[in-house]
Amino acid sequence: MDDQQRARELLAAEIDRDGFHKAAAWIRDPKKATTYAEDEALRAITAALRAAPEGFVLVPGEVLRMMVGCAYPVSTEIDPRGYRWSEAYLDEARPHMQAALAAARPQESEE
């Protein structure tokens, strides 16, 4: 589900909670027109969904081959083991970098 649809779901859930079930169903449907106030709310919710918490930056969900290449000194074009970069090496390194990024992300607190 994309951020805009998630925003629609969140706004609709709040409207549903207030007992306006038909309005909530309308907002959930991306084919239906929304009012100016609903548009404003949807833009604000979408922006909040896309924002990283203070002090954090977003990282991609999938590491690309180019990102692996940028992680090593470009001037040498040699990986730390002394091998020249190859497509195979970059592909081999991708899951390791992805795991490192995932391990480094803050864990949600249990509060």
All heavy atoms as an XYZ file, in Angstrom:
868
protein
N       0.853     -1.173      0.000
C       0.000      0.000      0.000
C       0.900      1.239      0.000
O       1.824      1.335      0.795
C      -0.891     -0.034      1.251
C      -1.790      1.144      1.387
S      -2.827      1.180      2.869
C      -3.526     -0.431      2.943
N       0.649      2.182     -0.889
C       1.477      3.379     -0.954
C       1.083      4.383      0.134
O       0.070      4.220      0.820
C       1.441      3.994     -2.347
C       0.095      4.616     -2.706
O      -0.821      4.635     -1.866
O      -0.032      5.101     -3.842
N       1.911      5.415      0.298
C       1.698      6.394      1.360
C       0.369      7.124      1.227
O      -0.287      7.407      2.221
C       2.836      7.415      1.394
C       4.127      6.828      1.915
O       4.079      5.781      2.589
O       5.184      7.424      1.656
N      -0.026      7.432      0.001
C      -1.294      8.142     -0.177
C      -2.477      7.290      0.244
O      -3.403      7.776      0.889
C      -1.437      8.609     -1.621
C      -0.464      9.728     -1.951
C      -0.608     10.203     -3.379
O      -1.295      9.588     -4.193
N       0.063     11.300     -3.696
N      -2.435      6.005     -0.096
C      -3.534      5.133      0.313
C      -3.502      4.908      1.824
O      -4.543      4.845      2.467
C      -3.497      3.798     -0.436
C      -4.741      2.952     -0.212
C      -6.037      3.650     -0.636
O      -6.085      4.358     -1.630
N      -7.089      3.463      0.142
N      -2.298      4.812      2.399
C      -2.192      4.695      3.855
C      -2.768      5.934      4.526
O      -3.454      5.839      5.542
C      -0.733      4.505      4.277
C      -0.206      3.113      3.962
C       1.248      2.937      4.311
N       1.521      3.234      5.699
C       2.687      3.681      6.164
N       3.699      3.881      5.338
N       2.854      3.914      7.436
N      -2.506      7.109      3.944
C      -3.059      8.355      4.487
C      -4.586      8.322      4.432
O      -5.256      8.695      5.398
C      -2.527      9.554      3.700
N      -5.127      7.844      3.307
C      -6.585      7.726      3.190
C      -7.137      6.789      4.266
O      -8.159      7.077      4.882
C      -6.974      7.215      1.802
C      -6.854      8.226      0.708
C      -7.289      7.649     -0.640
N      -7.296      8.652     -1.657
C      -8.297      9.513     -1.874
N      -9.368      9.457     -1.134
N      -8.216     10.408     -2.822
N      -6.459      5.668      4.471
C      -6.917      4.709      5.482
C      -6.890      5.315      6.883
O      -7.810      5.123      7.668
C      -6.062      3.445      5.442
C      -6.269      2.583      4.218
C      -7.676      2.009      4.142
O      -8.298      1.733      5.188
O      -8.166      1.835      3.009
N      -5.821      6.041      7.208
C      -5.710      6.660      8.531
C      -6.790      7.716      8.743
O      -7.425      7.760      9.802
C      -4.319      7.272      8.718
C      -3.180      6.272      8.844
C      -1.835      6.985      8.727
C      -3.275      5.523     10.162
N      -7.002      8.583      7.742
C      -8.036      9.608      7.857
C      -9.414      8.968      7.945
O     -10.233      9.351      8.793
C      -7.959     10.568      6.666
C      -8.963     11.713      6.654
C      -8.821     12.573      7.914
C      -8.794     12.560      5.399
N      -9.662      7.977      7.112
C     -10.961      7.295      7.128
C     -11.213      6.610      8.474
O     -12.338      6.634      8.983
C     -11.040      6.284      5.989
N     -10.185      6.041      9.066
C     -10.346      5.378     10.365
C     -10.783      6.380     11.427
O     -11.635      6.075     12.276
C      -9.043      4.698     10.775
N     -10.210      7.575     11.394
C     -10.603      8.609     12.365
C     -12.038      9.058     12.131
O     -12.809      9.251     13.077
C      -9.655      9.807     12.287
C      -8.276      9.521     12.812
C      -8.287      9.081     14.267
O      -8.945      9.741     15.100
O      -7.646      8.065     14.572
N     -12.417      9.212     10.879
C     -13.783      9.629     10.547
C     -14.767      8.520     10.907
O     -15.855      8.780     11.430
C     -13.870     10.038      9.068
C     -13.068     11.336      8.880
C     -15.300     10.210      8.610
C     -12.889     11.763      7.464
N     -14.368      7.273     10.658
C     -15.175      6.105     11.051
C     -15.413      6.101     12.557
O     -16.520      5.829     13.023
C     -14.437      4.819     10.663
C     -15.236      3.950      9.729
O     -16.434      4.199      9.533
O     -14.634      2.999      9.190
N     -14.355      6.397     13.302
C     -14.442      6.397     14.765
C     -15.475      7.408     15.263
O     -16.087      7.213     16.303
C     -13.066      6.719     15.350
C     -12.954      6.480     16.814
C     -11.580      6.731     17.317
N     -10.601      6.199     16.365
C      -9.317      6.086     16.593
N      -8.821      6.477     17.733
N      -8.509      5.605     15.687
N     -15.647      8.495     14.486
C     -16.634      9.511     14.860
C     -18.041      9.149     14.391
O     -18.973      9.918     14.598
C     -16.234     10.870     14.284
C     -14.996     11.435     14.952
O     -14.689     11.027     16.093
O     -14.329     12.287     14.338
N     -18.176      7.994     13.747
C     -19.490      7.517     13.338
C     -19.918      7.915     11.942
O     -21.052      7.660     11.542
N     -19.039      8.539     11.172
C     -19.379      8.961      9.819
C     -18.900      7.903      8.817
O     -17.947      8.111      8.063
C     -18.766     10.334      9.517
C     -19.248     11.409     10.442
C     -18.435     11.878     11.470
C     -20.515     11.943     10.304
C     -18.881     12.862     12.326
C     -20.975     12.937     11.160
C     -20.151     13.393     12.181
N     -19.582      6.767      8.817
C     -19.132      5.607      8.054
C     -19.189      5.813      6.537
O     -18.296      5.361      5.817
C     -19.934      4.375      8.465
C     -19.925      4.159      9.945
N     -18.773      3.904     10.654
C     -20.928      4.206     10.857
C     -19.057      3.787     11.942
N     -20.362      3.973     12.092
N     -20.225      6.501      6.049
C     -20.303      6.749      4.608
C     -19.174      7.670      4.151
O     -18.560      7.456      3.109
C     -21.661      7.356      4.242
C     -22.796      6.358      4.278
C     -24.086      6.981      3.822
C     -25.217      5.973      3.910
N     -26.497      6.554      3.509
N     -18.889      8.693      4.944
C     -17.798      9.614      4.603
C     -16.461      8.882      4.625
O     -15.599      9.105      3.771
C     -17.781     10.791      5.570
N     -16.286      7.997      5.594
C     -15.040      7.228      5.689
C     -14.869      6.336      4.467
O     -13.773      6.243      3.906
C     -15.027      6.397      6.966
N     -15.940      5.688      4.042
C     -15.877      4.827      2.851
C     -15.541      5.657      1.611
O     -14.760      5.222      0.752
C     -17.202      4.098      2.663
N     -16.071      6.852      1.530
C     -15.798      7.745      0.404
C     -14.309      8.096      0.361
O     -13.679      8.064     -0.690
C     -16.652      9.006      0.549
C     -16.587      9.926     -0.630
C     -15.629     10.877     -0.853
C     -17.476      9.996     -1.730
N     -15.883     11.538     -2.021
C     -17.015     11.022     -2.586
C     -18.632      9.308     -2.074
C     -17.663     11.362     -3.762
C     -19.283      9.650     -3.241
C     -18.792     10.665     -4.074
N     -13.754      8.443      1.509
C     -12.341      8.837      1.574
C     -11.419      7.668      1.246
O     -10.361      7.856      0.643
C     -12.017      9.422      2.964
C     -12.659     10.801      3.075
C     -10.513      9.501      3.217
C     -12.609     11.407      4.433
N     -11.803      6.464      1.610
C     -10.970      5.289      1.313
C     -10.837      5.034     -0.182
O      -9.875      4.432     -0.634
C     -11.551      4.048      1.994
C     -11.233      3.949      3.438
C     -11.656      2.612      4.031
N     -11.250      2.528      5.403
C     -12.041      2.820      6.445
N     -13.291      3.195      6.239
N     -11.586      2.729      7.671
N     -11.789      5.490     -0.962
C     -11.802      5.225     -2.406
C     -11.037      6.320     -3.149
O     -11.493      7.458     -3.222
C     -13.246      5.167     -2.900
C     -13.361      4.741     -4.350
O     -12.332      4.723     -5.072
O     -14.489      4.431     -4.769
N      -9.864      5.996     -3.732
C      -9.080      7.026     -4.414
C      -9.755      7.584     -5.673
O      -9.346      8.615     -6.181
C      -7.774      6.314     -4.765
C      -8.061      4.877     -4.688
C      -9.228      4.701     -3.763
N     -10.812      6.929     -6.148
C     -11.521      7.410     -7.338
C     -12.527      8.504     -6.992
O     -13.039      9.175     -7.878
C     -12.235      6.249     -8.026
C     -11.276      5.209     -8.571
C     -12.014      4.037     -9.148
C     -11.026      2.956     -9.527
N     -11.662      1.665     -9.696
N     -12.824      8.671     -5.717
C     -13.808      9.663     -5.284
C     -13.128     11.006     -5.038
O     -12.013     11.073     -4.540
C     -14.497      9.215     -3.994
C     -15.138      7.857     -4.059
C     -16.420      7.898     -4.817
C     -17.103      6.541     -4.704
N     -18.304      6.454     -5.451
N     -13.830     12.068     -5.370
C     -13.321     13.417     -5.121
C     -13.401     13.719     -3.622
O     -14.303     13.258     -2.928
C     -14.148     14.422     -5.900
N     -12.424     14.464     -3.132
C     -12.420     14.855     -1.725
C     -12.557     16.374     -1.634
O     -12.289     17.096     -2.587
C     -11.122     14.410     -1.028
O     -10.010     14.877     -1.784
C     -11.045     12.903     -0.920
N     -12.973     16.838     -0.460
C     -13.116     18.276     -0.241
C     -11.735     18.894     -0.048
O     -10.744     18.195      0.149
C     -13.962     18.556      1.012
O     -13.232     18.105      2.160
C     -15.314     17.863      0.939
N     -11.689     20.220     -0.052
C     -10.424     20.917      0.180
C      -9.846     20.542      1.539
O      -8.643     20.271      1.651
C     -10.641     22.434      0.082
C      -9.376     23.217      0.326
C      -8.424     23.329     -0.677
C      -9.128     23.806      1.557
C      -7.246     24.034     -0.466
C      -7.955     24.508      1.782
C      -7.022     24.621      0.778
O      -5.860     25.295      0.993
N     -10.683     20.482      2.561
C     -10.205     20.141      3.908
C      -9.652     18.715      3.945
O      -8.621     18.455      4.567
C     -11.329     20.303      4.928
N     -10.327     17.802      3.266
C      -9.833     16.419      3.218
C      -8.515     16.346      2.458
O      -7.597     15.633      2.868
C     -10.887     15.509      2.576
C     -12.127     15.340      3.423
C     -13.316     14.790      2.651
O     -13.257     14.725      1.400
O     -14.304     14.435      3.305
N      -8.408     17.095      1.361
C      -7.150     17.134      0.605
C      -6.009     17.637      1.473
O      -4.903     17.090      1.449
C      -7.275     18.028     -0.630
C      -8.072     17.389     -1.751
O      -8.267     16.158     -1.722
O      -8.495     18.132     -2.658
N      -6.274     18.709      2.239
C      -5.260     19.255      3.139
C      -4.838     18.201      4.165
O      -3.648     18.011      4.421
C      -5.808     20.481      3.878
C      -5.986     21.689      3.007
C      -4.672     22.411      2.802
O      -4.044     22.795      3.799
O      -4.289     22.584      1.635
N      -5.802     17.516      4.743
C      -5.507     16.490      5.743
C      -4.721     15.343      5.123
O      -3.748     14.860      5.713
C      -6.801     15.972      6.366
N      -5.098     14.921      3.925
C      -4.398     13.825      3.257
C      -2.958     14.213      2.925
O      -2.042     13.403      3.077
C      -5.147     13.392      1.996
C      -6.470     12.661      2.244
C      -7.238     12.503      0.939
C      -6.239     11.317      2.910
N      -2.738     15.453      2.486
C      -1.367     15.909      2.209
C      -0.531     15.920      3.484
O       0.627     15.510      3.480
C      -1.386     17.289      1.548
C      -1.698     17.235      0.068
C      -1.329     18.527     -0.648
N      -2.052     19.692     -0.163
C      -3.260     20.057     -0.601
N      -3.861     19.356     -1.536
N      -3.843     21.130     -0.129
N      -1.118     16.393      4.579
C      -0.381     16.445      5.850
C      -0.047     15.041      6.349
O       1.070     14.774      6.802
C      -1.192     17.198      6.897
N      -0.996     14.123      6.256
C      -0.763     12.747      6.706
C       0.296     12.081      5.828
O       1.203     11.413      6.331
C      -2.075     11.933      6.708
C      -3.047     12.500      7.747
C      -1.798     10.458      6.977
C      -4.473     11.978      7.608
N       0.205     12.273      4.513
C       1.189     11.689      3.597
C       2.585     12.217      3.901
O       3.557     11.457      3.939
C       0.812     11.981      2.133
O      -0.483     11.443      1.874
C       1.810     11.371      1.167
N       2.701     13.523      4.137
C       4.009     14.104      4.476
C       4.542     13.511      5.770
O       5.739     13.205      5.874
C       3.890     15.623      4.593
N       3.682     13.326      6.741
C       4.112     12.742      8.019
C       4.570     11.298      7.836
O       5.556     10.870      8.441
C       2.987     12.815      9.043
N       3.888     10.552      6.995
C       4.288      9.165      6.734
C       5.643      9.085      6.054
O       6.391      8.137      6.255
C       3.238      8.459      5.869
C       1.912      8.146      6.543
C       0.902      7.659      5.508
C       2.090      7.119      7.649
N       5.960     10.089      5.244
C       7.221     10.084      4.502
C       8.379     10.676      5.288
O       9.530     10.547      4.880
C       7.047     10.847      3.191
C       6.132     10.128      2.235
C       5.921     10.895      0.976
N       5.046     10.133      0.079
C       4.449     10.652     -0.957
N       4.616     11.916     -1.269
N       3.671      9.903     -1.714
N       8.089     11.328      6.385
C       9.135     12.006      7.160
C       9.829     11.026      8.098
O       9.218     10.133      8.656
C       8.526     13.144      7.966
N      11.118     11.223      8.246
C      11.884     10.422      9.208
C      11.824     11.123     10.565
O      11.742     12.347     10.623
C      13.330     10.312      8.744
N      11.881     10.372     11.649
C      11.917     11.009     12.965
C      13.138     11.924     13.086
O      14.143     11.719     12.401
C      12.044      9.832     13.938
C      11.618      8.637     13.165
C      11.921      8.929     11.721
N      13.045     12.914     13.948
C      14.141     13.856     14.122
C      15.436     13.109     14.441
O      15.460     12.196     15.259
C      13.820     14.832     15.252
C      14.824     15.957     15.360
C      14.395     16.992     16.381
O      13.193     17.212     16.559
O      15.298     17.576     16.990
N      16.507     13.487     13.755
C      17.801     12.855     13.975
C      18.038     11.625     13.120
O      19.095     11.005     13.188
N      17.087     11.256     12.288
C      17.210     10.074     11.442
C      17.117     10.478      9.978
O      16.575     11.519      9.640
C      16.094      9.063     11.736
C      16.208      8.428     13.069
C      15.660      9.032     14.191
C      16.869      7.227     13.226
C      15.772      8.447     15.434
C      16.984      6.635     14.467
C      16.429      7.256     15.581
N      17.627      9.636      9.122
C      17.452      9.798      7.695
C      16.867      8.496      7.159
O      17.026      7.435      7.761
C      18.786     10.102      6.970
C      19.323     11.452      7.392
C      19.805      9.022      7.203
N      16.184      8.584      6.049
C      15.605      7.389      5.446
C      16.662      6.684      4.616
O      17.507      7.321      3.998
C      14.420      7.780      4.566
C      13.263      8.464      5.292
C      12.208      8.895      4.289
C      12.657      7.544      6.323
N      16.633      5.380      4.613
C      17.528      4.601      3.765
C      16.664      3.769      2.837
O      15.531      3.447      3.156
C      18.476      3.678      4.581
C      19.416      4.499      5.427
C      17.701      2.707      5.432
N      17.188      3.413      1.683
C      16.385      2.639      0.739
C      16.094      1.240      1.273
O      16.878      0.673      2.028
C      17.268      2.581     -0.511
C      18.645      2.805     -0.010
C      18.529      3.681      1.197
N      14.964      0.718      0.859
C      14.598     -0.630      1.259
C      15.401     -1.694      0.542
O      15.524     -2.810      1.010
N      15.953     -1.327     -0.601
C      16.763     -2.272     -1.372
C      18.060     -1.597     -1.781
O      18.050     -0.504     -2.329
C      16.005     -2.720     -2.616
C      16.787     -3.684     -3.469
C      16.048     -4.069     -4.742
O      14.870     -3.717     -4.891
O      16.676     -4.707     -5.596
N      19.166     -2.236     -1.489
C      20.474     -1.705     -1.875
C      20.698     -2.012     -3.355
O      20.539     -3.138     -3.798
C      21.596     -2.337     -1.020
C      22.964     -1.960     -1.546
C      21.451     -1.911      0.432
N      21.056     -0.992     -4.103
C      21.344     -1.161     -5.525
C      22.836     -1.392     -5.740
O      23.658     -1.012     -4.910
C      20.903      0.079     -6.299
C      19.434      0.476     -6.144
C      19.162      1.772     -6.884
C      18.525     -0.636     -6.633
N      23.182     -1.979     -6.843
C      24.581     -2.256     -7.188
C      25.413     -0.971     -7.120
O      26.516     -0.945     -6.605
C      24.633     -2.870     -8.575
C      26.008     -3.314     -8.997
C      25.984     -3.888    -10.391
N      25.281     -5.147    -10.424
C      24.643     -5.621    -11.489
N      24.625     -4.941    -12.601
N      24.037     -6.777    -11.445
N      24.851      0.137     -7.619
C      25.550      1.412     -7.610
C      25.893      1.845     -6.171
O      26.941      2.418     -5.916
C      24.676      2.473     -8.266
C      25.225      3.875     -8.197
S      24.033      5.096     -8.797
C      22.797      5.037     -7.524
N      24.993      1.564     -5.215
C      25.226      1.951     -3.827
C      26.407      1.187     -3.237
O      27.193      1.745     -2.469
C      23.978      1.702     -2.991
C      22.810      2.544     -3.377
S      21.362      1.980     -2.472
C      20.089      2.874     -3.309
N      26.525     -0.071     -3.599
C      27.659     -0.864     -3.119
C      28.941     -0.262     -3.657
O      29.922     -0.079     -2.928
C      27.537     -2.346     -3.546
C      28.763     -3.132     -3.116
C      26.272     -2.964     -2.964
N      28.946      0.082     -4.936
C      30.130      0.684     -5.536
C      30.513      1.989     -4.872
O      31.693      2.285     -4.694
N      29.532      2.762     -4.443
C      29.811      4.047     -3.785
C      30.307      3.870     -2.354
O      30.867      4.800     -1.772
C      28.561      4.910     -3.778
S      28.111      5.489     -5.420
N      30.118      2.718     -1.785
C      30.533      2.490     -0.403
C      32.041      2.295     -0.281
O      32.593      2.404      0.805
C      29.818      1.271      0.178
N      32.697      2.013     -1.377
C      34.148      1.804     -1.376
C      34.826      2.966     -2.080
O      34.217      3.638     -2.894
C      34.502      0.484     -2.068
C      33.946     -0.699     -1.348
C      32.909     -1.438     -1.887
C      34.447     -1.079     -0.100
C      32.389     -2.530     -1.215
C      33.925     -2.164      0.581
C      32.906     -2.887      0.015
O      32.389     -3.944      0.682
N      36.103      3.214     -1.828
C      36.797      4.330     -2.486
C      36.762      4.190     -4.003
O      37.250      3.217     -4.557
C      38.232      4.215     -1.960
C      38.128      3.391     -0.726
C      36.939      2.485     -0.914
N      36.140      5.159     -4.636
C      35.978      5.109     -6.088
C      37.323      5.259     -6.800
O      37.536      4.677     -7.848
C      34.989      6.204     -6.549
C      34.885      6.246     -8.057
C      33.633      5.965     -5.921
N      38.247      5.991     -6.201
C      39.505      6.266     -6.886
C      40.309      5.003     -7.157
O      41.015      4.917     -8.148
C      40.351      7.251     -6.081
O      40.634      6.691     -4.809
N      40.213      3.997     -6.296
C      41.015      2.791     -6.499
C      40.309      1.756     -7.356
O      40.953      0.932     -7.977
C      41.352      2.131     -5.146
O      40.129      1.756     -4.527
C      42.145      3.059     -4.270
N      38.995      1.787     -7.376
C      38.191      0.765     -8.057
C      38.594     -0.639     -7.628
O      38.546     -1.577     -8.413
C      38.269      0.918     -9.574
C      37.604      2.183    -10.074
C      37.501      2.227    -11.583
O      37.927      1.268    -12.258
O      36.993      3.224    -12.079
N      39.008     -0.769     -6.397
C      39.401     -2.079     -5.858
C      38.684     -2.265     -4.531
O      38.609     -1.351     -3.729
C      40.932     -2.153     -5.655
C      41.629     -2.046     -7.009
C      41.328     -3.422     -4.946
C      43.132     -2.009     -6.917
N      38.153     -3.446     -4.319
C      37.479     -3.685     -3.040
C      38.519     -3.972     -1.959
O      39.702     -4.145     -2.264
C      36.437     -4.794     -3.187
C      36.994     -6.201     -3.147
O      38.197     -6.380     -2.910
O      36.212     -7.128     -3.352
N      38.111     -4.013     -0.686
C      39.066     -4.197      0.405
C      39.892     -5.487      0.313
O      40.965     -5.582      0.888
C      38.201     -4.199      1.654
C      36.953     -3.506      1.260
C      36.765     -3.785     -0.204
N      39.389     -6.469     -0.426
C      40.130     -7.728     -0.551
C      41.155     -7.673     -1.682
O      41.868     -8.632     -1.930
C      39.164     -8.884     -0.789
C      38.194     -9.094      0.378
C      37.203    -10.169      0.069
N      36.337     -9.713     -1.027
C      35.305    -10.390     -1.499
N      35.002    -11.552     -0.986
N      34.580     -9.919     -2.470
N      41.225     -6.548     -2.385
C      42.204     -6.415     -3.453
C      41.698     -6.825     -4.822
O      42.441     -6.792     -5.790
N      40.435     -7.212     -4.931
C      39.887     -7.603     -6.235
C      39.346     -6.380     -6.959
O      38.826     -5.462     -6.341
C      38.744     -8.606     -6.054
C      39.139     -9.879     -5.381
C      38.685    -10.176     -4.103
C      39.968    -10.796     -6.018
C      39.052    -11.353     -3.476
C      40.335    -11.976     -5.396
C      39.875    -12.245     -4.125
O      40.230    -13.398     -3.510
N      39.464     -6.401     -8.274
C      38.809     -5.333     -9.033
C      37.304     -5.527     -8.918
O      36.823     -6.645     -8.866
C      39.226     -5.388    -10.498
C      40.627     -4.858    -10.715
C      40.926     -4.614    -12.172
N      40.299     -3.470    -12.787
C      40.600     -2.190    -12.528
N      41.492     -1.899    -11.616
N      40.003     -1.216    -13.175
N      36.593     -4.425     -8.911
C      35.145     -4.542     -8.858
C      34.639     -5.245    -10.098
O      35.111     -5.034    -11.196
C      34.491     -3.174     -8.817
C      34.666     -2.449     -7.526
C      35.185     -2.926     -6.357
C      34.324     -1.108     -7.273
N      35.173     -1.964     -5.407
C      34.653     -0.833     -5.936
C      33.771     -0.098     -8.044
C      34.432      0.400     -5.367
C      33.561      1.126     -7.468
C      33.886      1.365     -6.140
N      33.683     -6.076     -9.913
C      33.013     -6.729    -11.028
C      31.529     -6.713    -10.715
O      31.127     -6.507     -9.566
C      33.504     -8.168    -11.187
O      33.085     -8.940    -10.083
N      30.748     -6.949    -11.733
C      29.300     -7.014    -11.519
C      28.983     -8.111    -10.507
O      28.139     -7.945     -9.639
C      28.583     -7.284    -12.846
C      28.788     -6.206    -13.891
C      28.211     -4.869    -13.474
O      27.070     -4.826    -12.989
O      28.914     -3.852    -13.635
N      29.704     -9.229    -10.606
C      29.464    -10.349     -9.686
C      29.795     -9.954     -8.250
O      29.061    -10.285     -7.318
C      30.297    -11.562    -10.100
N      30.903     -9.218     -8.070
C      31.279     -8.796     -6.723
C      30.224     -7.848     -6.152
O      29.807     -7.975     -5.000
C      32.648     -8.111     -6.705
C      32.905     -7.487     -5.365
C      33.223     -8.279     -4.263
C      32.755     -6.115     -5.160
C      33.410     -7.724     -3.016
C      32.935     -5.564     -3.921
C      33.261     -6.365     -2.847
O      33.426     -5.815     -1.613
N      29.796     -6.895     -6.964
C      28.790     -5.949     -6.493
C      27.494     -6.665     -6.132
O      26.866     -6.354     -5.123
C      28.542     -4.864     -7.547
C      29.741     -3.958     -7.847
C      29.403     -3.008     -8.984
C      30.203     -3.204     -6.623
N      27.109     -7.647     -6.947
C      25.910     -8.433     -6.634
C      26.102     -9.255     -5.359
O      25.180     -9.407     -4.562
C      25.547     -9.348     -7.799
C      24.928     -8.581     -8.958
O      24.405     -7.465     -8.731
O      24.963     -9.092    -10.086
N      27.299     -9.774     -5.155
C      27.602    -10.566     -3.960
C      27.554     -9.684     -2.701
O      27.108    -10.118     -1.647
C      28.995    -11.177     -4.092
C      29.463    -11.931     -2.866
C      30.934    -12.317     -2.984
O      31.402    -12.587     -4.101
O      31.596    -12.331     -1.939
N      27.989     -8.440     -2.834
C      28.058     -7.542     -1.681
C      26.703     -6.951     -1.300
O      26.502     -6.553     -0.156
C      29.047     -6.424     -1.970
N      25.764     -6.898     -2.226
C      24.463     -6.263     -1.968
C      23.746     -6.820     -0.758
O      23.315     -6.051      0.109
C      23.569     -6.347     -3.197
C      23.957     -5.364     -4.278
C      23.156     -5.538     -5.534
N      21.747     -5.262     -5.279
C      20.766     -5.697     -6.047
N      21.019     -6.419     -7.113
N      19.524     -5.408     -5.761
N      23.562     -8.132     -0.622
C      22.819     -8.618      0.549
C      23.536     -8.321      1.864
O      22.901     -8.107      2.890
C      22.668    -10.119      0.311
C      23.561    -10.465     -0.814
C      23.892     -9.215     -1.547
N      24.870     -8.274      1.827
C      25.620     -7.970      3.049
C      25.399     -6.518      3.468
O      25.230     -6.218      4.651
C      27.113     -8.264      2.851
C      27.380     -9.695      2.512
N      27.253    -10.709      3.432
C      27.731    -10.277      1.335
C      27.527    -11.858      2.849
N      27.814    -11.631      1.576
N      25.397     -5.632      2.480
C      25.152     -4.227      2.793
C      23.714     -4.038      3.254
O      23.440     -3.293      4.191
C      25.444     -3.336      1.593
C      25.313     -1.857      1.920
S      25.735     -0.796      0.535
C      27.517     -0.866      0.637
N      22.768     -4.734      2.623
C      21.364     -4.647      3.022
C      21.196     -5.109      4.468
O      20.510     -4.464      5.259
C      20.492     -5.507      2.102
C      19.019     -5.338      2.350
C      18.523     -3.991      1.878
O      18.793     -3.597      0.750
N      17.820     -3.289      2.711
N      21.861     -6.196      4.826
C      21.780     -6.701      6.204
C      22.395     -5.710      7.186
O      21.868     -5.503      8.280
C      22.478     -8.055      6.303
N      23.492     -5.082      6.792
C      24.142     -4.104      7.671
C      23.242     -2.894      7.893
O      23.125     -2.392      9.017
C      25.487     -3.677      7.086
N      22.589     -2.420      6.843
C      21.666     -1.296      6.992
C      20.493     -1.666      7.894
O      20.088     -0.896      8.764
C      21.146     -0.843      5.625
C      22.113     -0.078      4.748
C      21.518      0.121      3.355
C      22.445      1.274      5.371
N      19.944     -2.852      7.695
C      18.814     -3.286      8.511
C      19.218     -3.435      9.978
O      18.475     -3.064     10.882
C      18.253     -4.607      7.977
N      20.411     -3.961     10.219
C      20.878     -4.148     11.599
C      21.164     -2.821     12.280
O      21.024     -2.694     13.505
C      22.130     -5.015     11.611
N      21.525     -1.806     11.498
C      21.901     -0.517     12.088
C      20.688      0.359     12.401
O      20.799      1.285     13.187
C      22.830      0.233     11.136
N      19.551      0.028     11.821
C      18.386      0.884     12.066
C      17.907      0.753     13.500
O      18.006     -0.320     14.100
C      17.277      0.594     11.078
C      16.401     -0.585     11.432
C      15.370     -0.819     10.326
N      14.275     -1.643     10.685
C      14.337     -2.896     11.132
N      15.480     -3.469     11.334
N      13.252     -3.573     11.394
N      17.403      1.831     14.059
C      16.917      1.773     15.443
C      15.747      0.811     15.571
O      14.917      0.730     14.667
C      16.473      3.200     15.738
C      17.006      4.027     14.637
C      17.269      3.139     13.477
N      15.705      0.106     16.640
C      14.598     -0.799     16.890
C      13.494     -0.031     17.610
O      13.752      0.840     18.414
C      15.047     -1.981     17.747
C      16.197     -2.768     17.125
C      15.819     -3.355     15.776
O      14.802     -3.992     15.633
N      16.662     -3.125     14.784
N      12.253     -0.385     17.329
C      11.140      0.266     18.009
C      11.143     -0.128     19.472
O      11.419     -1.274     19.816
C       9.810     -0.129     17.363
C       9.656      0.400     15.959
C       8.312      0.044     15.364
O       7.373     -0.142     16.133
O       8.245     -0.054     14.138
N      10.817      0.831     20.315
C      10.780      0.536     21.748
C       9.508     -0.238     22.076
O       8.522     -0.172     21.366
C      10.852      1.816     22.565
O       9.699      2.586     22.315
N       9.536     -0.956     23.154
C       8.406     -1.785     23.568
C       7.458     -1.025     24.496
O       6.609     -1.607     25.119
C       8.932     -3.040     24.299
C       9.786     -3.944     23.429
C       8.953     -4.696     22.406
O       7.824     -5.067     22.728
O       9.447     -4.882     21.281
N       7.635      0.288     24.600
C       6.833      1.088     25.540
C       5.388      1.092     25.189
O       4.910      1.154     24.159
C       7.368      2.513     25.602
C       8.773      2.566     26.117
C       9.331      3.976     26.068
O       8.545      4.934     26.026
O      10.545      4.119     26.068
